[in-house]
Amino acid sequence: MMKKLILSLIMILSFVFVGAQSIDFESKVIDYGTLKHNANGDREFKFTNTGDKPLVIKSAKGSCGCTVPSYKKEDGSSEWAPGESGVIKVKYATNRIGKFTKTITLSTNLPDKKPVILTVKGEVLAPEKETGVPVKKTTGSPLEKK
């Protein structure tokens, strides 16, 4: 009896997800590691539409202005056919010093209507300060007293 119930439940769930678009990322987290101040902040999230219907990305929003995503294809469209791969490009502003963890929220046409959350994290080091002793100017003459 229990086996029949479990099998029935599995069959019902499998029918719910048949004929849908699906998105599969290589990774939903990009770890920048440690970056120098003003280093290249460009990275890419790679994905594939693993469903059997077209996938549409409606929007991609960074959690703040320092994280700027772009998702449209070169032709300007934002639809991926079944089996087609694509990228979500993200640029983090590496002029901001310190550790960071930011998110990118994707709005798609996935059947569950839940947003897809991507994460970027890392640390930007402070710029190196010049080291050494200040050099005293030896040119010019002091003011003369009269």
Backbone as a ProteinNet text record, in pm:
[ID]
protein_1_A
[PRIMARY]
MMKKLILSLIMILSFVFVGAQSIDFESKVIDYGTLKHNANGDREFKFTNTGDKPLVIKSAKGSCGCTVPSYKKEDGSSEWAPGESGVIKVKYATNRIGKFTKTITLSTNLPDKKPVILTVKGEVLAPEKETGVPVKKTTGSPLEKK
[TERTIARY]
82.5	0	87.8	189.3	276.5	354.9	399.2	473.5	387.3	261.2	169.4	149.1	136.7	117.9	240.7	358.7	482.5	498.4	473.5	483.1	383	262	160.7	205	260.8	307.5	420.6	514.4	625.4	572.3	475.5	419.8	349.9	275.7	204	304.3	406.5	507.6	582.1	609.9	681.7	596.1	466.3	379.5	371.3	382.6	376.6	493.6	612	731.2	763.8	684.4	706.8	663.2	739.3	700.5	723.7	830.4	858	999.4	1022.6	1156.6	1227	1358	1437.1	1573.1	1631.8	1762.2	1861.2	1976.7	2079.4	2209.6	2260.2	2384.4	2502.9	2619.3	2743.4	2768.1	2743.1	2752.7	2667.2	2599.7	2521	2599	2726.6	2812.9	2944	2984.7	3117.4	3196.2	3309.3	3398.2	3514.9	3519.1	3626.5	3759.6	3754.6	3877.4	3921.2	4051.8	4107	4150.8	4101.1	4129.2	4206.3	4288.2	4352.9	4250.3	4272.5	4187.2	4179.9	4062.6	4034.5	4072.4	4076	4102.3	3979.4	3994.2	3882.7	3774.3	3654.1	3542.4	3443.7	3477.9	3386.7	3392.5	3275.8	3265.7	3139.5	3125.1	3008.4	2953.6	2820.7	2749.8	2704.8	2746.8	2709.2	2591.5	2493.8	2374.8	2329.3	2238.9	2177.6	2028.8	1946.5	1803.8	1790.8	1770.6	1762.5	1619.4	1525.2	1386.5	1357.8	1229.6	1189.9	1100.8	1100.9	1030.7	1127.5	1103.7	1192.8	1198.7	1318.2	1342	1352.9	1281.2	1286.9	1334.9	1439.9	1484	1425	1337.6	1265.4	1346	1424.9	1507.4	1618.6	1722.4	1833.4	1869.4	1859.8	1885.7	1990.1	2088.8	2189.9	2135.4	2189.1	2141	2181.6	2278.1	2313.8	2376.7	2405.8	2462	2603.3	2669.9	2807.2	2812.5	2698	2689.5	2594.7	2649.8	2568.3	2562.5	2443.8	2430.4	2380.4	2413.7	2353.9	2326.2	2211.5	2166.7	2123.8	2107.3	2057.3	2163.4	2115	2204.8	2258.7	2355.9	2414.3	2308.8	2207.2	2102.8	1996.4	2013.2	1920	1804.9	1791.9	1681.7	1718.3	1617.4	1641.3	1567.6	1565.6	1499.7	1599	1602.4	1692.3	1610.6	1637.2	1567.1	1608.6	1528.7	1568	1707.5	1793	1928.1	2028.3	1979.4	2068.7	2134.5	2261.6	2336.4	2351.1	2377.3	2395.6	2476.3	2491.5	2565.9	2492.7	2507.3	2467.3	2599	2623.7	2747.6	2724.1	2826.9	2817.2	2947.7	2932.8	3050.2	3038.7	3140.8	3145.3	3241.3	3201.4	3282.5	3396	3514.7	3628.8	3699.7	3637.1	3690.9	3640.7	3554.8	3502.4	3588.1	3651.1	3745.8	3672.2	3718.5	3665.1	3598.7	3550.2	3481.2	3342.4	3293.7	3159.7	3090.8	2960.2	2872	2748.9	2725.3	2614	2533.4	2408.1	2322.8	2270.9	2239.4	2173.1	2044.1	1931.9	1802.1	1749.5	1724.2	1670	1521.2	1446.5	1304.5	1290.9	1229.7	1221.5	1078.3	1062.3	932.3	929.9	1012.1	1013	876.3	832.5	698.8	672.8	775.9	752.3	744.3	771.8	761.3	857.3	946.2	1041.2	1157	1208.9	1326.6	1449.1	1542.7	1670	1770.3	1837.6	1932.2	2075.3	2156.8	2298.7	2378.2	2496.7	2576.1	2719.6	2771.2	2913.1	2971	3095.7	3159.3	3309.3	3373.5	3517.9	3564.2	3686.5	3744	3831.4	3812	3894.9	3992.9	4122.1	4226.6	4239.6	4283.9	4309.7	4429	4432.3	4547.2	4674.9	4785.2	4913.4	4954.9	5005.4	5052.7	5200.5	5243.1	5385.2	5462.6	5571.3	5653.6	5784.4	5844.4	5971.5	5965.8	6079.1	6091.4	6065.6	5990	5968.7	6102	6114.4	6237.3	6220.5	6318.6	6314.4	6374.3	6306.5	6356.9	6480.7	6581.2	6704.5	6728.3	6634.7	6651.4	6577.2	6613.4	6549.1	6625	6592.4	6662.9	6561.5	6607.1	6514.9	6492	6390.1	6363.5	6475.5	6521.3	6627.9	6568.3	6634.7	6590.2	6662.6	6597.5	6657.7	6673.2
-119.4	0	126.9	127.2	243.4	262	152.1	159.8	222.3	183.8	237.4	386.9	427.4	569	650.3	600.3	670.2	675.2	565.1	563.9	659.8	663.5	756.1	900.1	930.8	1066.2	1104.7	1014.3	1040.2	1064.4	985.6	1002.5	1137.3	1175.6	1304.2	1419	1413.7	1519.4	1524.6	1411.1	1411.6	1472.5	1455.2	1515.8	1666.8	1714.5	1858.4	1929.2	1866.7	1931.7	1893.6	1810	1776.4	1894.4	1924.2	2031.7	2169.2	2185.8	2317	2359.9	2489.9	2543.1	2525.8	2516.7	2497.5	2561.1	2615.9	2680.5	2610.3	2576.3	2506.5	2585.6	2634.1	2712.2	2622.6	2654	2585.6	2609.8	2732.4	2768.5	2893.3	2900.9	3018.8	3115.6	3084.3	3170.1	3193	3317.9	3351.6	3412.2	3349.5	3399.4	3469.3	3599.9	3678.5	3654.8	3604.7	3591.2	3728.9	3750.5	3878.9	3955.5	4077.8	4161.9	4286.6	4334.1	4463.3	4573.5	4686.5	4803.6	4838.4	4861.3	4895.3	4784.5	4659.1	4545.1	4519.8	4432.9	4398.2	4326.1	4381.9	4324.2	4247.6	4218.5	4148.7	3997	3934.2	3788.8	3743.6	3610.3	3555.5	3433.2	3428.1	3308.4	3235.7	3109.6	3033.2	2942.6	2937.8	2856.1	2788.3	2691.3	2619.9	2604.5	2621.9	2592	2440.8	2371.6	2225.7	2175.8	2264.6	2224.8	2201	2182.4	2160.8	2273.2	2386.3	2507	2624.5	2731.4	2848	2910.2	2951	3019.3	3168.3	3248.2	3393.6	3453.6	3534.5	3610.8	3750	3785.6	3913	4030	4002.7	4108.9	4048	4127.9	4091.3	4217.5	4210.4	4328.6	4298.2	4387.2	4375.7	4427.5	4377.4	4419	4562.3	4618.5	4758.9	4809.4	4936.1	4994.9	4950.5	4884.2	4839.7	4706.6	4642	4512.3	4528.8	4528.8	4556.2	4432.6	4369.1	4252.6	4291.1	4208	4220.9	4079.2	4061	3926.8	3909.1	4016.3	4003.7	3946.6	3876.9	3820.1	3931.9	3896.9	3997.5	4058.5	3978.7	4031	4110.9	4124.6	4204.1	4124.4	3997.6	3916.7	3860.6	3808.2	3748.5	3615.4	3541.2	3410.4	3305	3192.5	3082.8	2958.1	2897.1	2776.6	2658.5	2550.8	2431.6	2383.6	2356.9	2310.8	2422.1	2544.2	2657.7	2708.4	2748.3	2802.1	2952.9	3017.4	3161.7	3204.8	3336	3391.3	3511.4	3526.2	3648	3715	3831.2	3903.7	3991.8	4002.5	4088.5	4165.6	4292.1	4377.3	4431.1	4399.9	4453	4572.1	4678.5	4801	4779.5	4751	4718.7	4842.3	4957.4	5076.7	5084.7	4991.8	4986	4888.6	4937.2	4857.7	4774	4650	4564.4	4439.1	4357	4232.8	4265.8	4182.5	4203.9	4071.4	4072	3963.9	4033.4	4018.6	4085	3980.6	4012.8	3919.7	3982.2	3894.4	3931.4	3850.6	3917.7	3850.7	3847.5	3725.3	3706.8	3681.1	3750.1	3723.8	3649.3	3530.3	3444.6	3395.2	3312.5	3249.7	3104.5	3072.3	2937.6	2906.6	2780.1	2744.4	2775.4	2767	2790.4	2938.9	3027.6	3173.9	3231.3	3148.8	3198.4	3267.2	3377.1	3440.4	3350.7	3364.1	3292.4	3388.8	3344.3	3429.9	3383.1	3474.5	3449.3	3534.4	3489.3	3560.1	3583	3702	3732.3	3772.6	3729	3762.8	3773	3838.6	3853.5	3963.7	4010.2	4118.9	4204.7	4335.4	4431.1	4492.7	4480.9	4535	4686.1	4751.2	4895.1	4918.2	5032.9	5059.8	5069.1	5026.7	5032.3	5177.3	5206.4	5341.4	5348.1	5464.6	5482.1	5471.5	5397.5	5384.2	5458.4	5497.2	5568.3	5697.7	5759.4	5883.8	5999.5	6099.4	6215.4	6285.4	6333.9	6400.9	6550.7	6609.6	6752.6	6826.8	6931.5	7011.3	7087.6	7085.6	7158	7274.1	7301.1	7412.1	7533.7	7645.7	7769.2	7829.3	7950.5	8017	8056.7	8058.6	8101.2	8251.3	8297.2	8440.8	8512.2	8622	8698.6	8805.2	8829.5	8935	9063.4	9173.3	9302.3	9388.3
0	0	0	85.4	95.1	-34.2	-95.4	-221.5	-330	-337.2	-438.5	-417.7	-292.7	-261.7	-303	-272	-308.5	-459.9	-528.6	-674.8	-737.9	-683.9	-736.1	-718.9	-602.6	-575.1	-670	-693.4	-785.6	-926.6	-971	-1105.7	-1118.5	-1017.1	-1020.9	-1029	-944.6	-946.4	-1078.3	-1138.1	-1265.9	-1376.6	-1372.2	-1473.5	-1457.5	-1333.7	-1309	-1376.3	-1376.7	-1428.8	-1572.9	-1635.6	-1776.1	-1861.4	-1962.9	-2054.5	-1997.6	-1923.7	-1865.1	-1898.7	-1886	-1899.5	-1765.7	-1772.1	-1651.2	-1674.6	-1568.8	-1582	-1489.1	-1544.4	-1468.8	-1480.4	-1365.9	-1362.9	-1331.9	-1391.8	-1353.5	-1205.7	-1159.9	-1018.4	-996.6	-883	-849.9	-762.4	-737.2	-656	-729.6	-737.4	-790.5	-676.1	-646.3	-542.8	-611.9	-599.7	-660.3	-590.6	-468.1	-390.6	-343.6	-338.6	-298.2	-422.4	-434.3	-551	-511.3	-602.7	-583	-607.4	-547.2	-566.4	-715.4	-766.5	-907.1	-1005.8	-959.8	-1049.9	-1138	-1236.7	-1325.7	-1245.4	-1243.2	-1168	-1253.7	-1379.5	-1470.6	-1448.6	-1437.4	-1426	-1499.6	-1516.5	-1587.1	-1515	-1503.4	-1458.2	-1584.8	-1603.5	-1722.4	-1689	-1781.4	-1757.8	-1886.1	-1868.6	-1980.8	-1952	-2055.1	-2044.5	-2059.5	-1948.8	-1949.9	-1966.8	-1988.1	-2009.1	-2155.3	-2186.5	-2325.5	-2379	-2309.7	-2355.4	-2345.5	-2421.2	-2415.7	-2275.6	-2238.1	-2110.9	-2139.6	-2062.5	-2077.3	-1945.6	-1954	-1837.1	-1853.6	-1760.5	-1769.9	-1715	-1610	-1552.8	-1468.3	-1445.7	-1357.3	-1280	-1146.2	-1063.3	-957.7	-946.1	-841.9	-710.7	-599.6	-467.6	-433.5	-507	-490.2	-620.2	-626.4	-747.5	-779.8	-685.2	-707.3	-783	-800	-868.2	-985.6	-1107.1	-1225.7	-1316.2	-1325.1	-1412.7	-1551.1	-1650.8	-1783.8	-1833.4	-1895.5	-1929.6	-2074.7	-2146.2	-2283.7	-2376.9	-2479.1	-2579.8	-2669	-2753.3	-2842.8	-2936	-2971.6	-3061.2	-2984.9	-2852.3	-2772.3	-2713.7	-2750.7	-2698	-2560.9	-2492.4	-2360.8	-2349.4	-2460.7	-2464.7	-2513	-2440.3	-2473.6	-2503.8	-2617.3	-2660	-2571.5	-2570.8	-2496	-2538.5	-2439.6	-2467	-2492.7	-2510.4	-2540.1	-2411.8	-2423.3	-2309.8	-2323.9	-2211.4	-2211	-2090.2	-2074.8	-1961.2	-1902.6	-1772.7	-1703.2	-1667.8	-1725.2	-1696.5	-1574.2	-1491.3	-1373.9	-1359	-1321.1	-1296.9	-1154.9	-1075	-939	-937.6	-868.2	-860.3	-760.7	-812.5	-726.1	-670.6	-682.8	-617.6	-472.8	-433.6	-296.8	-216.2	-111.5	-33.4	71.5	90.1	196.1	142	236	200	147.7	55.3	1	-28.2	-16.1	-60.3	-115.5	-244.1	-311.6	-389.3	-416.6	-490.4	-618.9	-713	-837.3	-840	-857.1	-858.7	-1001.1	-1050.9	-1185.6	-1177.8	-1260.9	-1278.7	-1411.7	-1409.3	-1528	-1549.7	-1650.6	-1675.2	-1625.1	-1525.1	-1468.5	-1407.6	-1413.1	-1365.3	-1218	-1132.4	-989.4	-953.5	-1049.2	-1032.3	-928.8	-871.3	-772.5	-842.9	-784.4	-844.5	-828	-920.8	-912.7	-851	-744.4	-673.6	-702.4	-752.1	-776.8	-678.2	-641.4	-540.1	-588.8	-561.7	-583.2	-448.4	-424.2	-297.2	-316.5	-222.3	-228.4	-137.1	-162.2	-82.8	-172	-162.1	-235.3	-136.4	-168.6	-82.4	-100.2	4.9	-3.3	-95.7	-163.6	-250.6	-168.3	-229.5	-159.3	-141.1	-21	7.7	-26.1	-65.7	-94.9	35.8	30.6	150.3	129.8	236.2	227.5	306.4	316	390.4	295.4	339.8	252.4	223.1	103.5	62.7	85.2	156	184.1	65.3	22.1	-89.6	-44.2	-128.7	-96.3	-192	-276.9	-371	-320.8	-371.9	-330	-212.7	-178.4	-67.4	38	162.7	269.3	259.7	326.9	328.2	403	347	410.5	500.1	614.2	702.8	666.4	667.9	636.1	756.2
[MASK]
++++++++++++++++++++++++++++++++++++++++++++++++++++++++++++++++++++++++++++++++++++++++++++++++++++++++++++++++++++++++++++++++++++++++++++++++++

